[in-house]
Amino acid sequence: MGYDRLGSNEAGSSRHEPPLNLHDDATSRSTSSPTPRLKKLLLLFSLIFLVASAVSVAVRFGLRTSASDESNAPIRSKPTIAISRTCSKTRYPTLCVDSLLGFPGAVTAGERDLVHISVNVTLHRFGKALYLSSEISNVAMNPHVRSAYLDCIELLDDSVDQLARSLTTPESTQDVLTWLSAALTNQDTCTEGLADVRGYVKYKMEQQLRDLAKLVSNCLAIYAAAGGNRDFYGIPIQNRRRRMLEAPEHAHRFPKWLNRRDRVLLNMPVAAIQADIVVAKDGNGTYKTIAEAIKSVPDYNTRRTIIYVKAGRYEEDYLKVGRKKTNLMFIGDGKGITIISGGKSVADNITTFRTASFAASGSGFIARDMTFENWAGPSKHQAVALRVGADHAVVYRCNIIGYQDTLYVHSQRQFFRECDIYGTVDFIFGNAAVVFQNCSIFARKPMAFQKNTITAQNRKDPNQNTGISIHACRILATSDLEASKGIFSTYLGRPWKLYSRTVFLLSYIGDHVHPRGWLEWNATFALDTLYYGEYMNYGPGSAVGQRVKWPGYRVINSTVEASKFTVAQFIFGSSWLPSTGVAYLAGLSV
């Protein structure tokens, strides 16, 4: 993550890029015919255009004139009162007005209709960007450029799906804010991957990506205002005595985001589970590889598919549960027994996004009782063990092991329970709405002159409903760091983006954590816009007397404010967690 970031924590340094060379990617246009992938994208865009047009005039908005009438009317030079009021709520009002004035139905729509029309405008623009970006798929590219380009195509495709869902299947304002937040994060990831790219591909991609992030930001602002989003305002009240971190067994409730069968599956012994697919390296299963198992599952599966991965070390090339592979559950034989491993890093001339040993973006993803590992080592810098961008994702009783950038909590809603996470620099990073509960988070001995940073949260927009919540966990040092903790400093986090948001609640913090608690990213960047909080933590590293004095840092003295970051309030959304069967604390404690 942070493609301008060095392993020595020289994060804020910018890189000078030479003048644009349109043939720098190696590099001339291919004259071959369009690939099957390109043909599919062309068809996809056509369908998007038709569906979005229909939605804009019929499904959601209740407009008072037809699209044909609107097409015959001249575009108004001045915005209507409804458009002016709607766009005044955004961060980019001029772009908002311009984009709405040119869209059918907008000039006769009321403010209520414009909430949805703003998403439809953005969907059109993303669909067009995906279509036009696919036109350069046959251009010769070096590995780094190709990886950045493929990231952008994948992320644009995901964003089109998320924007379409926001129009057609929203269950709540929080659902829409989640999907819009993810679409903005996707755009941010794409542009970061292109940051170190030069030449024709970057030039063409930047043409298509222009204003996309601002359009999604405007949608977020409009939706947040319409939904009465009050964000995270705390009401200070008297501190209460710390209660027990763990609920008694009878008090554990099941989160609600999956069905009753899933609740049973997550607590059932492996031997008692009837898996749909068995993966075994020795051939004593349905498939020998995890990739074959994933490929065999139908797209957009509505029923839970269980993939049991038997004991062994599985190292396969870029294992990914794509967006279309929904409701997959991976079950292993236990931490350190079933191991999904890889060694890719940015040193291989690829993006951080593509280094993951295992990646999941299909909604309803669950992993249980296994290890995800990236063995590239600290000298290779960014090297992801597990990347999750799936909505309603659960990772339960897993090891996640690496050094820099171990766990990429990329986007959407996620829950981690009873996991052990190991790393050095920014080893839990991303922009999901994610809660870690009853996890052990281990800082490792880094390279010389490095500082450990546990989190690097990259919330870019104040209306994104994202952040990292670490609740009832243990912040520990591995034995090698424990022996040299006087040499290497460890911090709870640093702000990757302007509105970075991270909290530690009711957690044990070891004495390897520096008394200041938090580390600057680059001088004064984001110190007055971030939200970093600590609430009733304990242990030798939890004392807050010497903590940073940044405007955005606070010692939380309010149960109301702290509760905003619990499972019940931060990631519940459409009540999806209980049916997974993972025992959890809904609130701060019982």
Summary of the structure (lengths in Angstrom):
residues: 590
radius of gyration: 23.8
end to end distance: 36.7
largest distance: 75.8
contacts: 2127
relative contact order: 0.11
helix: 33%
strand: 19%
